[in-house]
Amino acid sequence: TTDFKVTLESYAADKKIAIIKIVREATGLGLKEAKELVEGAPKTLKESSPAAEAKELAKKIEASGGKVTLKGL
């Protein structure tokens, strides 16, 4: 599988700001939109992302206290 759907499943409440920063960086969303996306978890962050990019994003989020699932497309 070369592309993955990246979904934010959950996050530690005290890590929300860190997760929002990563989501903004990865998606290019504004602060308000990124905050709404994170608070609405589980939510899709990327519909289709190359494997390396998807795994890197998942690694960053998990290192910051979030839980992510990758689904091969």
Sequence and secondary structure as in RCSB ss.txt:
>XXXX:A:sequence
TTDFKVTLESYAADKKIAIIKIVREATGLGLKEAKELVEGAPKTLKESSPAAEAKELAKKIEASGGKVTLKGL
>XXXX:A:secstr
  EEEEEEEEE GGGHHHHHHHHHHHH   HHHHHHHHHT SEEEEEEEEHHHHHHHHHHHHHTTEEEEEEE 
